Amino acid sequence: MEKFCCDNFRFRHSGDSRMGLNFRIIKLSPEFILRAKYKGNLYRYFISEGYEKLDELKTQFIFMEFCPYCGKELKKVYQSDAFVNETNHGF
């Protein structure tokens, strides 16, 4: 398994999306990248409330740039599809 920045982040990232607050690493869709003429980091890091089925109108996402536990910059640690736990979004 890939190395996480800290055990607390690993716990929140690896848990079931239905449990409490969880950390999601989402890879931007090719459509989003083309629409936005986006260059740079292809991954986004979110804290979300627990959910069984994603409803983008009801599910709340909080964007993160740094680990709330150890302070490491997430884009320097998580730059691989191995960490992606969600790919079904239009962003």
C-alpha positions as CSV (number, residue, x, y, z in Angstrom):
1,M,0.0,0.0,0.0
2,E,1.1,3.6,-0.7
3,K,2.5,5.7,2.2
4,F,0.1,8.2,3.8
5,C,1.2,11.5,5.3
6,C,0.0,10.3,8.7
7,D,-2.2,7.6,10.3
8,N,-5.1,9.9,11.0
9,F,-5.3,10.9,7.3
10,R,-5.1,7.2,6.3
11,F,-7.9,6.3,8.7
12,R,-10.3,9.0,7.3
13,H,-9.3,8.3,3.7
14,S,-9.6,4.5,3.9
15,G,-13.0,4.4,5.7
16,D,-16.4,3.7,4.2
17,S,-17.9,6.8,2.7
18,R,-21.0,6.3,4.9
19,M,-19.1,6.8,8.1
20,G,-18.9,10.3,9.7
21,L,-16.5,12.7,8.1
22,N,-14.3,11.2,5.5
23,F,-11.4,12.4,3.3
24,R,-11.8,11.9,-0.5
25,I,-9.2,12.2,-3.2
26,I,-10.9,12.8,-6.5
27,K,-9.2,12.8,-9.9
28,L,-10.5,15.5,-12.2
29,S,-12.5,14.2,-15.2
30,P,-11.0,14.6,-18.7
31,E,-14.1,16.7,-19.6
32,F,-13.4,19.1,-16.7
33,I,-9.8,19.4,-17.7
34,L,-10.7,20.2,-21.4
35,R,-13.4,22.7,-20.4
36,A,-11.2,24.6,-18.1
37,K,-8.0,24.2,-20.1
38,Y,-6.6,23.1,-16.8
39,K,-3.0,22.4,-16.2
40,G,-1.3,21.3,-13.0
41,N,-2.3,18.8,-10.3
42,L,-5.1,16.5,-11.5
43,Y,-6.3,15.6,-8.0
44,R,-8.5,17.4,-5.5
45,Y,-8.8,16.7,-1.8
46,F,-12.0,17.0,0.1
47,I,-13.6,16.4,3.5
48,S,-17.2,15.2,3.1
49,E,-20.0,14.2,5.4
50,G,-20.9,10.5,5.3
51,Y,-23.1,9.4,2.4
52,E,-24.3,6.2,0.8
53,K,-24.9,7.5,-2.7
54,L,-23.4,10.8,-3.8
55,D,-26.0,13.5,-4.4
56,E,-24.0,16.6,-5.5
57,L,-27.0,18.8,-4.4
58,K,-27.1,17.5,-0.9
59,T,-23.5,16.2,-0.1
60,Q,-21.3,18.9,1.3
61,F,-17.6,19.0,0.4
62,I,-14.9,21.1,2.0
63,F,-11.8,21.5,-0.1
64,M,-8.5,20.9,1.6
65,E,-4.9,21.8,0.6
66,F,-3.1,20.6,3.8
67,C,-3.6,17.6,6.1
68,P,-5.6,18.8,9.1
69,Y,-3.6,16.5,11.3
70,C,0.1,16.8,10.3
71,G,0.0,19.9,8.1
72,K,1.6,18.4,5.0
73,E,0.7,19.9,1.6
74,L,-1.6,17.2,0.1
75,K,-0.6,17.8,-3.5
76,K,3.0,16.9,-2.6
77,V,2.0,13.6,-1.0
78,Y,-0.9,12.3,-3.1
79,Q,0.0,12.5,-6.8
80,S,-1.0,9.0,-7.9
81,D,-4.2,7.2,-9.0
82,A,-3.4,4.7,-6.2
83,F,-4.9,7.1,-3.7
84,V,-8.0,8.1,-5.7
85,N,-11.2,6.8,-4.0
86,E,-13.7,8.6,-6.2
87,T,-13.7,9.0,-10.0
88,N,-17.4,9.3,-10.9
89,H,-17.7,13.1,-10.7
90,G,-17.8,15.8,-13.3
91,F,-15.2,17.9,-11.6
